[in-house]
């Protein structure tokens, strides 16, 4: 009965059965759960669905703490309309590392057995929920670049995961996404124009991104910015 109530509650709050987010359906997850915890701090709530037996309780608490430490700050800075109800699913059947969508972040517990310090996956994936970009909003390399930029700037223990931005290499390009793009974005934010990331995130969410964004924001084209970065990449 309790599980049925929780399914109904989640269905009403985050769109349980979105066709495009089949992996984020939660009814089966709840049926197979070892435990389900509901936590709340201020206006933000987190439902933690654990399908993994003997998952490290210390890592679990660190993941939860990271969420409440980072997600409200990211929502306030980037998207005040971001969902205030988030679900974590610790899912042994999921073969990736982590993925976010539809108000849900799904994790592979095996990853944390090998990488128990990688708690800022929550920061990266939480930013994807804050982004909430619609379809055809813009290039995927921007989406992932922003999420790793946010992890670098707002992460709580990247050092504990031995996670850092890579030094620039000749084969790098801004379209490589993730940490390579994140480093370029950090350079743009700190060396060219502060506030660029907030504006870039906004135009992506509003489906207004195009190549003219860079010229309008910084006075240079994207390729010209990259060349300036390559010439002086220190951050």
Backbone as JSON, one array per atom type, in Angstrom:
{
  "sequence": "XXXXXXXXXXXXXXXXXXXXXXXXXXXXXXXXXXXXXXXXXXXXXXXXXXXXXXXXXXXXXXXXXXXXXXXXXXXXXXXXXXXXXXXXXXXXXXXXXXXXXXXXXXXXXXXXXXXXXXXXXXXXXXXXXXXXXXXXXXXXXXXXXXXXXXXXXXXXXXXXXXXXXXXXXXXXXXXXXXXXXXXXXXXXXXXXXXXXXXXXXXXXXXXXXXXXXXXXXXXXXXXXXXXXXXXXXXX",
  "N": [[0.83, -1.2, 0.0], [1.92, 1.22, 0.83], [3.92, 1.47, -1.11], [2.35, 1.7, -3.42], [1.11, 4.16, -2.93], [3.35, 5.81, -3.0], [4.17, 5.53, -5.67], [1.98, 6.75, -6.96], [2.24, 9.34, -5.95], [4.74, 10.14, -6.97], [4.22, 9.94, -9.69], [2.48, 12.05, -10.08], [4.11, 14.21, -9.53], [6.55, 14.27, -11.02], [6.12, 13.28, -13.55], [5.85, 10.38, -14.12], [5.49, 8.4, -16.16], [6.55, 9.13, -18.69], [6.74, 8.76, -22.15], [9.03, 9.21, -23.67], [10.98, 8.95, -21.83], [11.49, 6.28, -20.97], [13.3, 4.81, -19.4], [13.19, 6.16, -17.04], [10.92, 5.43, -15.7], [9.27, 4.59, -12.74], [7.7, 2.74, -11.36], [8.28, -0.04, -11.51], [10.83, 0.06, -10.46], [10.33, 0.74, -7.8], [8.91, -1.49, -6.96], [10.92, -3.38, -6.95], [12.68, -2.45, -5.11], [15.13, -2.36, -2.53], [15.12, -0.56, -0.5], [13.35, 2.49, 0.16], [13.75, 5.84, 0.5], [12.59, 8.96, 1.63], [13.42, 12.3, 1.54], [13.73, 15.68, 2.67], [14.59, 19.07, 2.32], [14.04, 22.31, 2.98], [12.45, 23.68, 0.15], [13.07, 21.6, -1.47], [12.93, 18.18, -2.39], [13.96, 14.77, -2.1], [13.73, 11.57, -3.34], [15.01, 8.5, -2.64], [15.62, 5.64, -4.22], [16.62, 2.51, -3.67], [17.91, -0.17, -5.25], [19.96, -1.84, -4.97], [21.62, -4.38, -3.29], [23.35, -4.29, -0.22], [24.65, -1.84, -0.65], [27.1, 0.63, -0.1], [26.59, 2.36, 2.84], [27.79, 4.73, 3.65], [28.65, 5.97, 1.29], [26.15, 6.31, 0.14], [24.96, 8.22, 1.89], [26.69, 10.33, 1.42], [26.15, 10.9, -1.26], [23.51, 11.77, -1.06], [23.87, 14.01, 0.6], [25.45, 15.57, -1.08], [23.64, 16.17, -3.09], [21.74, 17.86, -1.76], [23.46, 19.87, -1.08], [24.35, 20.96, -3.49], [22.32, 21.02, -5.57], [20.09, 22.86, -4.94], [21.49, 25.32, -5.06], [22.37, 25.39, -7.71], [19.94, 25.41, -9.09], [18.93, 27.86, -8.22], [20.78, 29.63, -9.33], [20.8, 29.06, -12.12], [18.27, 28.15, -13.1], [15.39, 28.88, -11.89], [12.98, 27.65, -12.12], [13.43, 24.99, -12.15], [12.81, 21.51, -11.47], [11.64, 20.77, -8.2], [11.47, 18.38, -7.04], [13.17, 15.46, -6.9], [14.38, 12.28, -7.95], [16.49, 9.65, -7.0], [17.74, 6.69, -8.37], [19.27, 3.82, -7.5], [20.56, 1.49, -9.38], [21.15, -1.75, -10.2], [20.74, -2.9, -12.69], [21.28, -1.02, -14.54], [23.63, -0.11, -16.95], [25.29, 1.98, -17.62], [27.11, 4.82, -16.3], [25.87, 7.02, -14.98], [22.77, 8.75, -15.46], [20.47, 11.33, -16.38], [17.12, 12.59, -16.35], [13.72, 13.64, -16.8], [13.27, 14.3, -14.12], [14.61, 12.35, -12.75], [17.52, 10.7, -11.57], [19.55, 8.15, -12.52], [21.66, 5.66, -11.3], [24.58, 3.57, -11.58], [25.39, 1.12, -9.39], [27.73, -0.4, -9.33], [29.72, 1.25, -10.27], [30.31, 2.9, -8.11], [31.41, 1.13, -6.34], [33.94, 0.8, -7.32], [34.71, 3.4, -7.51], [34.35, 5.07, -5.07], [34.62, 7.68, -4.19], [33.5, 9.34, -6.06], [31.4, 11.3, -5.83], [30.5, 13.64, -6.96], [29.3, 13.11, -9.33], [26.67, 13.45, -8.87], [26.48, 16.24, -8.88], [27.04, 16.9, -11.57], [25.0, 15.4, -12.95], [22.77, 16.4, -11.64], [22.84, 19.01, -12.58], [22.04, 18.57, -15.18], [19.31, 18.09, -14.79], [18.57, 20.6, -13.91], [19.18, 22.06, -16.2], [17.28, 21.11, -18.11], [16.77, 21.09, -20.9], [14.87, 21.5, -23.87], [13.98, 19.38, -26.7], [16.13, 19.57, -29.57], [17.5, 21.85, -28.76], [20.07, 22.74, -28.96], [23.65, 22.19, -29.56], [24.95, 19.04, -28.42], [27.46, 18.99, -27.26], [27.65, 21.38, -25.93], [25.74, 21.1, -23.91], [26.84, 18.99, -22.32], [29.31, 20.09, -21.8], [28.68, 22.35, -20.23], [27.6, 21.04, -17.99], [29.85, 19.69, -16.95], [31.49, 21.88, -16.52], [30.06, 23.1, -14.46], [30.3, 21.08, -12.56], [33.05, 21.31, -12.05], [33.24, 23.9, -10.99], [31.31, 24.01, -8.92], [31.34, 21.58, -7.63], [31.68, 19.38, -4.78], [33.69, 17.67, -3.9], [35.72, 17.05, -5.88], [38.43, 16.5, -5.89], [38.6, 14.28, -4.27], [37.72, 12.32, -5.94], [39.67, 12.24, -7.74], [39.22, 13.82, -9.92], [39.57, 16.12, -12.47], [40.09, 19.01, -14.58], [41.4, 18.58, -17.84], [44.71, 19.3, -19.08], [45.2, 21.47, -21.89], [45.46, 20.01, -25.08], [47.0, 19.51, -28.34], [45.23, 18.11, -30.03], [42.74, 18.65, -29.05], [39.4, 20.03, -29.13], [36.73, 22.39, -29.08], [34.31, 21.09, -29.42], [34.6, 18.63, -28.31], [33.34, 18.14, -25.92], [32.22, 17.49, -22.49], [34.85, 17.4, -20.08], [36.87, 18.62, -21.57], [35.59, 20.63, -23.06], [34.49, 21.92, -20.88], [36.72, 23.05, -19.62], [37.47, 25.0, -21.48], [35.14, 26.54, -21.34], [35.36, 27.44, -18.7], [37.62, 29.04, -18.92], [36.58, 30.98, -20.69], [34.63, 32.11, -19.03], [36.14, 33.19, -16.94], [38.25, 34.6, -18.09], [37.35, 36.0, -20.29], [34.48, 36.89, -20.38], [32.51, 37.34, -17.67], [29.57, 35.66, -16.56], [28.82, 34.49, -18.87], [28.23, 31.74, -18.97], [25.79, 31.44, -17.6], [24.11, 32.86, -19.32], [24.43, 31.37, -21.66], [23.38, 28.89, -20.91], [20.74, 29.7, -20.52], [19.84, 30.5, -23.12], [20.0, 28.08, -24.4], [18.05, 26.57, -23.04], [15.81, 28.02, -23.75], [15.69, 27.5, -26.37], [16.99, 29.14, -28.18], [19.53, 29.23, -29.04], [22.2, 29.95, -31.26], [24.95, 30.23, -33.6], [25.61, 32.9, -33.51], [25.52, 33.69, -30.94], [28.0, 33.81, -29.56], [29.46, 35.9, -30.73], [27.78, 38.05, -30.13], [27.83, 37.96, -27.34], [30.56, 38.09, -26.6], [31.98, 39.49, -28.5], [33.52, 38.15, -30.28], [33.81, 35.46, -32.66], [32.99, 31.96, -32.18], [35.04, 30.25, -33.1], [37.15, 32.07, -33.22], [37.4, 32.69, -30.52], [38.22, 30.2, -29.55], [40.73, 30.0, -30.75], [42.05, 32.08, -29.47], [42.04, 31.04, -26.93], [43.61, 28.73, -27.29], [46.03, 29.95, -27.8], [46.62, 31.1, -25.35], [46.1, 29.34, -22.89], [46.0, 29.25, -20.1], [44.48, 28.78, -16.93]],
  "CA": [[0.0, 0.0, 0.0], [2.83, 2.36, 0.88], [4.57, 1.6, -2.41], [1.35, 2.2, -4.37], [0.94, 5.58, -2.66], [4.54, 6.51, -3.46], [4.1, 5.56, -7.13], [1.01, 7.77, -7.33], [2.8, 10.65, -5.61], [5.79, 10.46, -7.93], [3.6, 10.13, -11.0], [1.91, 13.39, -10.13], [5.06, 15.29, -9.32], [7.63, 14.36, -11.99], [5.83, 12.66, -14.84], [6.36, 9.02, -13.98], [5.41, 7.49, -17.31], [6.83, 9.8, -19.96], [7.12, 7.77, -23.16], [10.39, 9.46, -24.13], [11.89, 8.67, -20.74], [11.11, 4.97, -20.47], [14.21, 4.36, -18.36], [12.93, 6.87, -15.8], [9.7, 4.95, -15.06], [9.65, 4.24, -11.39], [6.84, 1.76, -10.72], [9.02, -1.29, -11.38], [11.94, 0.31, -9.54], [9.83, 0.71, -6.43], [8.56, -2.88, -6.67], [12.15, -4.16, -6.76], [13.57, -1.71, -4.23], [15.55, -2.83, -1.22], [14.64, 0.47, 0.42], [12.95, 3.77, -0.44], [13.84, 6.91, 1.49], [12.12, 10.28, 1.19], [14.09, 13.32, 2.32], [13.31, 17.02, 2.28], [15.25, 20.22, 2.91], [13.43, 23.48, 2.37], [11.48, 23.36, -0.9], [13.56, 20.5, -2.3], [12.76, 16.84, -1.85], [14.69, 13.71, -2.78], [13.34, 10.18, -3.08], [16.16, 7.64, -2.94], [15.17, 4.27, -4.44], [17.8, 1.67, -3.67], [17.67, -1.53, -5.72], [21.22, -2.56, -4.82], [21.84, -4.97, -1.98], [24.63, -4.02, 0.44], [25.32, -0.64, -1.14], [27.83, 1.3, 0.99], [25.75, 3.4, 3.44], [28.54, 5.99, 3.72], [28.54, 6.57, -0.05], [24.75, 6.73, 0.0], [24.75, 9.47, 2.61], [27.46, 11.38, 0.75], [25.41, 11.25, -2.47], [22.36, 12.56, -0.62], [24.37, 15.31, 1.08], [25.9, 16.33, -2.25], [22.44, 16.7, -3.75], [21.19, 19.01, -1.03], [24.48, 20.91, -1.06], [24.58, 21.57, -4.8], [21.18, 21.22, -6.45], [19.38, 24.13, -4.73], [22.32, 26.43, -5.52], [22.36, 25.4, -9.18], [18.6, 25.84, -9.51], [18.82, 29.3, -7.95], [21.64, 30.37, -10.25], [20.58, 28.82, -13.55], [16.89, 27.91, -13.51], [14.55, 28.87, -10.7], [11.82, 26.8, -12.38], [13.85, 23.58, -12.16], [12.0, 20.68, -10.58], [12.05, 20.74, -6.8], [11.31, 16.99, -6.61], [14.13, 14.66, -7.64], [14.46, 10.87, -7.55], [17.68, 8.86, -7.29], [17.55, 5.24, -8.45], [20.5, 3.04, -7.51], [19.99, 0.44, -10.2], [22.13, -2.72, -10.69], [20.47, -3.26, -14.08], [21.74, 0.08, -15.41], [25.01, -0.44, -17.31], [26.11, 3.17, -17.77], [27.59, 5.32, -15.0], [24.71, 7.74, -14.45], [22.04, 9.5, -16.47], [19.41, 12.15, -15.77], [16.02, 13.03, -17.19], [12.39, 13.46, -16.24], [13.3, 14.41, -12.67], [15.22, 11.14, -12.19], [18.92, 10.37, -11.84], [19.74, 6.71, -12.37], [23.06, 5.37, -11.06], [25.08, 2.2, -11.59], [26.08, 0.93, -8.11], [29.06, -0.98, -9.53], [30.66, 2.35, -10.45], [30.71, 3.42, -6.81], [32.28, 0.15, -5.69], [35.28, 1.06, -7.82], [34.99, 4.84, -7.42], [33.47, 5.54, -3.99], [34.75, 9.11, -3.99], [32.99, 10.1, -7.2], [30.07, 11.78, -5.43], [30.07, 14.79, -7.75], [28.4, 12.69, -10.39], [25.4, 14.08, -8.51], [26.53, 17.64, -9.31], [26.93, 16.88, -13.03], [23.67, 14.94, -13.37], [21.8, 17.37, -11.13], [22.8, 20.15, -13.49], [21.21, 18.2, -16.33], [17.91, 18.33, -14.43], [18.4, 22.06, -13.9], [19.17, 22.51, -17.59], [15.94, 20.8, -18.64], [16.7, 21.59, -22.27], [13.93, 20.8, -24.75], [14.59, 18.79, -27.89], [16.67, 20.48, -30.58], [17.84, 23.13, -28.12], [21.41, 23.14, -29.35], [24.62, 21.08, -29.65], [25.15, 18.23, -27.23], [28.73, 19.3, -26.61], [27.4, 22.49, -25.0], [25.02, 20.53, -22.77], [27.76, 18.25, -21.45], [30.35, 21.02, -21.38], [28.16, 23.13, -19.11], [27.46, 20.17, -16.81], [31.17, 19.47, -16.35], [31.91, 23.2, -16.0], [29.39, 23.25, -13.16], [30.95, 20.16, -11.63], [34.35, 21.87, -11.69], [33.07, 25.12, -10.19], [30.42, 23.83, -7.78], [31.49, 20.27, -7.02], [32.06, 19.43, -3.37], [34.9, 16.88, -3.61], [36.32, 16.52, -7.11], [39.75, 15.97, -5.56], [38.41, 12.95, -3.71], [37.49, 11.4, -7.06], [40.77, 12.47, -8.68], [38.57, 14.39, -11.11], [40.07, 17.47, -12.74], [40.07, 19.4, -15.98], [42.66, 18.19, -18.48], [45.49, 20.33, -19.77], [44.92, 21.56, -23.32], [46.33, 19.27, -25.99], [46.81, 19.94, -29.73], [44.1, 17.44, -30.67], [41.48, 19.05, -28.43], [38.5, 20.94, -29.84], [35.62, 22.73, -28.18], [33.21, 20.16, -29.6], [34.88, 17.34, -27.64], [32.36, 18.03, -24.83], [32.64, 17.12, -21.14], [35.88, 18.16, -19.4], [37.63, 19.45, -22.51], [34.77, 21.82, -23.28], [34.34, 22.6, -19.59], [37.91, 23.87, -19.38], [37.3, 26.15, -22.37], [34.08, 27.37, -20.77], [35.89, 28.11, -17.5], [38.49, 30.11, -19.45], [35.7, 32.04, -21.19], [33.95, 32.75, -17.9], [37.08, 33.9, -16.08], [39.22, 35.4, -18.84], [36.71, 36.78, -21.37], [33.31, 37.62, -19.9], [31.75, 36.71, -16.58], [28.14, 35.56, -16.81], [28.58, 33.84, -20.16], [27.64, 30.41, -18.8], [24.38, 31.61, -17.26], [23.39, 33.26, -20.54], [24.45, 30.25, -22.59], [22.39, 27.94, -20.39], [19.4, 30.26, -20.74], [19.43, 30.45, -24.53], [19.79, 26.67, -24.73], [16.75, 26.15, -22.5], [14.77, 28.73, -24.5], [15.83, 27.05, -27.76], [17.37, 30.33, -28.95], [20.97, 29.21, -29.33], [22.79, 29.83, -32.59], [26.38, 30.59, -33.57], [25.79, 34.34, -33.27], [25.58, 33.94, -29.49], [29.35, 34.1, -29.11], [29.79, 37.25, -31.19], [26.96, 39.0, -29.38], [28.2, 37.92, -25.94], [31.97, 38.38, -26.34], [32.59, 40.29, -29.56], [34.31, 37.27, -31.14], [33.17, 34.21, -33.05], [33.4, 30.8, -31.39], [36.35, 29.79, -33.56], [38.15, 33.06, -32.8], [37.6, 32.49, -29.09], [39.02, 28.99, -29.36], [42.1, 30.31, -31.13], [42.61, 32.87, -28.37], [42.24, 30.09, -25.83], [44.76, 27.89, -27.62], [47.22, 30.79, -27.7], [46.88, 31.41, -23.96], [45.09, 28.51, -22.23], [46.14, 29.19, -18.64], [43.29, 29.08, -16.15]],
  "C": [[0.86, 1.25, 0.0], [3.5, 2.58, -0.46], [3.6, 2.13, -3.45], [1.14, 3.69, -4.18], [2.13, 6.37, -3.2], [4.57, 6.6, -4.98], [3.15, 6.67, -7.58], [1.55, 9.17, -7.07], [3.85, 11.07, -6.63], [5.22, 10.7, -9.31], [3.05, 11.53, -11.14], [2.94, 14.48, -10.09], [6.14, 15.39, -10.38], [7.34, 13.64, -13.3], [6.38, 11.25, -14.92], [6.47, 8.27, -15.3], [5.61, 8.2, -18.64], [7.34, 8.77, -20.97], [8.58, 7.95, -23.58], [11.42, 9.17, -23.06], [11.55, 7.31, -20.12], [12.0, 4.48, -19.34], [13.93, 5.05, -17.03], [11.61, 6.46, -15.14], [10.05, 4.29, -13.74], [8.81, 3.14, -10.75], [7.57, 0.44, -10.5], [10.2, -1.13, -10.42], [11.49, 0.18, -8.09], [9.48, -0.72, -6.02], [9.8, -3.7, -6.31], [13.09, -3.53, -5.74], [13.89, -2.47, -2.95], [15.06, -1.86, -0.15], [14.25, 1.7, -0.39], [12.94, 4.81, 0.67], [13.36, 8.21, 0.88], [12.7, 11.33, 2.13], [13.7, 14.7, 1.8], [14.14, 18.06, 3.04], [14.72, 21.46, 2.22], [12.41, 23.08, 1.33], [11.88, 22.15, -1.73], [13.4, 19.16, -1.61], [13.51, 15.84, -2.73], [14.12, 12.37, -2.36], [14.49, 9.3, -3.55], [15.66, 6.2, -3.0], [16.4, 3.39, -4.61], [17.43, 0.25, -4.07], [18.9, -2.42, -5.54], [21.35, -3.11, -3.41], [23.24, -4.61, -1.49], [25.39, -2.85, -0.18], [25.9, 0.11, 0.05], [26.99, 2.44, 1.57], [26.46, 4.74, 3.54], [28.47, 6.71, 2.38], [27.13, 7.09, -0.28], [24.52, 8.08, 0.67], [25.52, 10.62, 1.97], [26.76, 11.83, -0.54], [24.21, 12.14, -2.12], [22.8, 13.95, -0.18], [24.82, 16.18, -0.08], [24.71, 16.93, -2.99], [21.93, 17.95, -3.05], [22.19, 20.16, -0.92], [24.53, 21.67, -2.38], [23.31, 21.92, -5.58], [20.42, 22.52, -6.19], [20.17, 25.34, -5.22], [22.3, 26.54, -7.04], [21.01, 25.85, -9.71], [18.44, 27.35, -9.32], [19.6, 30.11, -8.97], [21.21, 30.27, -11.7], [19.11, 28.71, -13.94], [15.99, 27.78, -12.29], [13.29, 28.03, -10.87], [12.19, 25.32, -12.45], [13.01, 22.78, -11.17], [12.54, 20.7, -9.16], [11.95, 19.33, -6.22], [12.19, 16.11, -7.5], [14.14, 13.24, -7.07], [15.83, 10.32, -7.94], [17.25, 7.4, -7.37], [18.93, 4.59, -8.52], [20.15, 1.69, -8.12], [21.05, -0.53, -10.73], [21.93, -3.11, -12.16], [20.95, -2.19, -15.06], [23.22, -0.09, -15.68], [25.87, 0.78, -17.61], [26.72, 3.55, -16.43], [26.45, 6.04, -14.3], [24.06, 8.5, -15.6], [20.87, 10.2, -15.8], [18.36, 12.53, -16.8], [14.7, 12.81, -16.5], [12.34, 13.55, -14.73], [14.0, 13.27, -11.97], [16.7, 11.1, -12.55], [19.11, 8.9, -11.52], [21.25, 6.43, -12.3], [23.36, 3.88, -11.18], [25.86, 1.97, -10.29], [27.48, 0.36, -8.25], [30.11, 0.12, -9.69], [31.19, 2.83, -9.09], [31.52, 2.41, -6.0], [33.73, 0.4, -6.08], [35.7, 2.51, -7.61], [34.13, 5.46, -6.31], [33.55, 7.04, -3.73], [34.09, 9.96, -5.05], [31.58, 10.62, -6.94], [29.58, 12.95, -6.28], [29.48, 14.41, -9.1], [27.03, 13.33, -10.14], [25.36, 15.53, -8.98], [26.34, 17.74, -10.82], [25.5, 16.51, -13.46], [22.57, 15.86, -12.84], [21.7, 18.59, -12.01], [22.0, 19.82, -14.74], [19.72, 18.4, -16.02], [17.61, 19.82, -14.38], [18.34, 22.6, -15.33], [17.8, 22.3, -18.23], [15.76, 21.31, -20.06], [15.67, 20.81, -23.08], [14.67, 20.18, -25.93], [15.05, 19.85, -28.87], [17.01, 21.85, -30.0], [19.2, 23.64, -28.55], [22.36, 21.96, -29.31], [24.8, 20.34, -28.33], [26.45, 18.55, -26.52], [28.58, 20.48, -25.65], [26.72, 21.96, -23.73], [25.98, 19.86, -21.8], [28.91, 19.15, -20.97], [29.92, 21.87, -20.2], [28.07, 22.28, -17.85], [28.8, 19.89, -16.15], [31.79, 20.77, -15.86], [31.33, 23.4, -14.61], [30.0, 22.3, -12.14], [32.28, 20.71, -11.16], [34.2, 23.04, -10.72], [32.34, 24.85, -8.88], [30.51, 22.47, -7.12], [32.03, 20.36, -5.6], [33.34, 18.65, -3.06], [35.44, 16.24, -4.89], [37.69, 15.91, -6.83], [39.64, 14.55, -5.03], [38.16, 11.89, -4.76], [38.64, 11.44, -8.06], [40.24, 12.97, -10.02], [39.06, 15.81, -11.29], [39.96, 17.76, -14.23], [41.41, 19.08, -16.62], [43.41, 19.4, -19.03], [45.14, 20.31, -21.25], [45.96, 20.78, -24.11], [46.04, 19.68, -27.43], [45.58, 19.33, -30.4], [42.75, 17.84, -30.09], [40.71, 20.04, -29.31], [37.32, 21.22, -28.93], [34.45, 21.78, -28.31], [33.46, 18.8, -28.95], [33.95, 17.08, -26.46], [33.04, 17.7, -23.49], [33.79, 17.99, -20.63], [36.69, 19.06, -20.33], [36.88, 20.74, -22.79], [34.62, 22.62, -21.99], [35.53, 23.5, -19.29], [37.86, 25.14, -20.23], [36.24, 27.1, -21.82], [34.57, 28.11, -19.52], [36.81, 29.26, -17.91], [37.65, 31.27, -19.95], [35.09, 32.83, -20.03], [34.9, 33.62, -17.08], [38.01, 34.85, -16.82], [38.57, 36.33, -19.88], [35.53, 37.57, -20.85], [32.54, 36.81, -18.86], [30.26, 36.74, -16.9], [27.8, 34.86, -18.11], [27.87, 32.5, -19.99], [26.16, 30.49, -18.43], [23.58, 31.97, -18.5], [23.34, 32.13, -21.55], [23.43, 29.2, -22.18], [20.97, 28.42, -20.69], [18.96, 30.15, -22.19], [19.25, 29.0, -24.99], [18.41, 26.22, -24.26], [15.6, 26.79, -23.28], [14.79, 28.41, -25.99], [16.14, 28.24, -28.68], [18.85, 30.33, -29.32], [21.23, 29.16, -30.83], [24.22, 30.36, -32.51], [26.62, 32.07, -33.29], [25.88, 34.66, -31.78], [26.95, 34.43, -29.06], [29.78, 35.51, -29.5], [29.04, 38.29, -30.37], [27.41, 39.09, -27.92], [29.62, 38.42, -25.68], [32.64, 39.28, -27.36], [33.47, 39.47, -30.5], [33.49, 36.05, -31.52], [33.68, 33.08, -32.16], [34.79, 30.33, -31.8], [37.45, 30.77, -33.16], [38.43, 32.95, -31.31], [38.47, 31.27, -28.82], [40.49, 29.26, -29.7], [42.79, 31.15, -30.06], [42.92, 31.98, -27.17], [43.47, 29.23, -26.07], [46.06, 28.67, -27.45], [47.61, 31.09, -26.26], [45.89, 30.66, -23.06], [45.16, 28.49, -20.7], [44.83, 29.55, -17.96], [43.65, 29.23, -14.67]]
}
